[in-house]
Amino acid sequence: MRTPAREIILGEMTQEQKKTALFWAQCNFDIAGDVGDYTVWTTQRGKQVWIKRAPPDKPPSNKQYKQRARFRKAMENWKLVSPEDREKWNEIGFRLGICASGMNLHMSLGLNPDHENFTAVTTKLGIFPPEPEPIP
């Protein structure tokens, strides 16, 4: 049985933006954070709130710069993966039954290396993509 759609609170937005927000709410996705020009969160009573994103009031910290550089490097590494190996990564996500694409898995393992589990999973599934380069 499908769960009922959650209540949604919308700030000022166009009709098209409202349609998009309502679509995601009806899918019961737990969206939180900045989505395009909006900030989304769920209240304690389960209502999803969409409001226009406020501009930052201070510049990013050094830790934020470093983390953004790590994510940028992880994405650059994914772009270097061949189409054949991308398909292997997608197949691993599918066969594990997790809600993650091959890109998600590759980037996650680059940012948080786990050689033992990578080897165990690829051996068990019989799918052998190249291990992502660890990103310090």
Helices and strands as residue ranges (DSSP letters): E 8-10, H 15-26, E 33-35, E 38-42, E 48-52, H 62-79, H 83-96, H 102-111, H 115-125
